[in-house]
Amino acid sequence: MTTYRAATGDPWHALADGTRRAIVERLAHAPCAVGELARDLPVSRPAVSQHLKVLKCAGLVNDRAEGTRRVYHLDPTGIGAMRADLDRFWTQALAGFKQAVEDPVNPAEPIEEDT
């Protein structure tokens, strides 16, 4: 149970788990109930519920009632926040690359060694 609590609230940590990434990938295609998700995963239905709880606490999924079951779907706000983080990292990396290309270090004169 510690595994689930450790990822609570941090979307990057929540996605560090392969099963949770698989759930997010599945939910990217269409909303699903726990039973539907569990059919496609090598873990039990209760385990899927625990993974969904972590993803929900991390702001990556939401659920809604449909009759007697809960249907889970991606939370666009949480996914958007992660996308913004990635875009920021990518922008910083590109800016660093641009600077390196546009401001190359002038070739230095050979350094003479003292003999």
C-alpha positions as CSV (number, residue, x, y, z in Angstrom):
1,M,0.0,0.0,0.0
2,T,3.0,2.3,0.5
3,T,3.5,2.4,-3.3
4,Y,0.2,4.0,-3.8
5,R,0.5,6.6,-1.1
6,A,4.0,7.5,-2.3
7,A,2.7,8.7,-5.7
8,T,-0.3,10.7,-4.3
9,G,-0.5,14.2,-5.6
10,D,2.6,14.1,-7.9
11,P,1.6,13.4,-11.5
12,W,5.2,12.6,-12.6
13,H,5.6,10.1,-9.7
14,A,2.2,8.7,-10.4
15,L,3.3,8.0,-14.0
16,A,6.5,6.4,-12.9
17,D,4.6,3.1,-12.5
18,G,4.1,1.1,-15.7
19,T,0.6,-0.1,-14.9
20,R,-0.5,3.5,-14.3
21,R,1.0,4.6,-17.6
22,A,-0.9,1.7,-19.3
23,I,-4.1,2.9,-17.7
24,V,-3.5,6.5,-18.9
25,E,-2.7,5.2,-22.4
26,R,-6.0,3.2,-22.4
27,L,-8.0,6.2,-21.1
28,A,-6.5,8.3,-23.9
29,H,-8.4,6.2,-26.3
30,A,-11.7,6.2,-24.5
31,P,-13.2,6.5,-21.0
32,C,-13.5,3.1,-19.2
33,A,-14.9,1.5,-16.1
34,V,-12.5,-0.4,-13.7
35,G,-13.7,-3.8,-15.1
36,E,-12.9,-2.8,-18.7
37,L,-9.4,-1.6,-17.7
38,A,-8.7,-4.7,-15.6
39,R,-9.5,-7.0,-18.6
40,D,-6.6,-5.5,-20.5
41,L,-4.1,-5.4,-17.7
42,P,-2.1,-8.1,-15.9
43,V,-3.4,-7.0,-12.4
44,S,-6.5,-7.5,-10.4
45,R,-9.5,-5.3,-10.5
46,P,-8.9,-4.1,-6.9
47,A,-5.3,-3.2,-8.0
48,V,-6.6,-1.2,-11.0
49,S,-8.9,0.7,-8.5
50,Q,-5.9,1.6,-6.4
51,H,-3.9,2.7,-9.4
52,L,-6.9,4.9,-10.5
53,K,-7.0,6.4,-7.0
54,V,-3.4,7.4,-7.3
55,L,-4.0,8.9,-10.8
56,K,-7.1,10.7,-9.5
57,C,-5.2,12.2,-6.6
58,A,-2.4,13.3,-9.0
59,G,-5.0,15.2,-11.0
60,L,-4.6,13.0,-14.1
61,V,-8.0,11.3,-14.2
62,N,-11.6,12.0,-13.1
63,D,-14.6,9.7,-12.8
64,R,-18.3,10.0,-13.2
65,A,-21.2,7.8,-12.3
66,E,-23.0,5.9,-15.1
67,G,-25.7,3.8,-13.5
68,T,-24.0,1.4,-11.0
69,R,-20.5,1.9,-12.2
70,R,-17.8,4.6,-12.3
71,V,-16.3,5.6,-15.6
72,Y,-12.9,7.1,-15.6
73,H,-11.5,9.5,-18.1
74,L,-8.4,11.7,-18.4
75,D,-8.5,15.1,-16.7
76,P,-7.5,17.6,-19.4
77,T,-6.3,20.1,-16.8
78,G,-3.9,17.7,-15.2
79,I,-2.6,16.4,-18.6
80,G,-2.3,20.0,-19.8
81,A,-0.2,20.9,-16.8
82,M,2.2,18.0,-17.5
83,R,2.3,19.1,-21.2
84,A,3.2,22.6,-20.1
85,D,6.1,21.2,-18.0
86,L,7.4,19.2,-21.0
87,D,7.0,22.2,-23.3
88,R,9.0,24.3,-20.8
89,F,11.8,21.8,-20.6
90,W,11.8,21.4,-24.4
91,T,11.9,25.2,-24.9
92,Q,14.8,25.5,-22.5
93,A,16.7,22.7,-24.3
94,L,16.1,24.3,-27.7
95,A,17.2,27.7,-26.4
96,G,20.4,26.1,-25.1
97,F,21.0,24.4,-28.4
98,K,20.3,27.7,-30.3
99,Q,22.8,29.5,-28.1
100,A,25.5,26.8,-28.7
101,V,25.0,27.0,-32.4
102,E,24.8,30.8,-32.8
103,D,27.6,31.6,-30.3
104,P,30.2,28.9,-30.9
105,V,33.3,29.2,-28.9
106,N,36.1,30.6,-31.0
107,P,38.8,28.1,-31.7
108,A,41.5,28.7,-29.2
109,E,45.1,29.1,-30.0
110,P,47.0,25.9,-29.2
111,I,48.1,26.0,-25.7
112,E,51.8,25.7,-25.4
113,E,52.9,23.3,-22.6
114,D,55.8,24.2,-20.3
115,T,58.6,21.8,-20.7
